[in-house]
Amino acid sequence: MAKKINIIDEAGKMISDDQNLLFSKKFYEQNFQKILFIIILLISYIQLRYEYEDHIIAIARLKNERNDVRYTSIEKWGDLTVRNRPEVIKEKVADSDVDLIESDEPVVIIR
């Protein structure tokens, strides 16, 4: 308690002597470790914040790439489905000079 009263008395003396508490050499000498700790915390906070933002940007970019790949695959699947329909294949065979006969019997697998 006495230490607390001494700090208040010293601050009162500095104010009455027209000295600023934050610009006194004694203040910085007494609180150097605390000030250094606060500066280190601020620097680490800023660094972690920038890393977090970089990760968020990377995640958003990957989501966009995933959606592009998804839509491209859906488009390609649609094209393949249209090309491989039996009606389209029959039309291509009919337009060509090949004489193919459609089988009435089921396919038999020989092992």
Buried (B, 14 or more C-beta within 10 A) or exposed (E): EEEEEEEEEBBEEBEEEEBEEEEBEEBEEEEEEEEEEEEEEEEEEEEEEEEEEEEEEEEEEEEEEEEEEEEEEEEEEEEEEEEEEEEEEEEEEEEEEEEEEEEEEEEEEEE
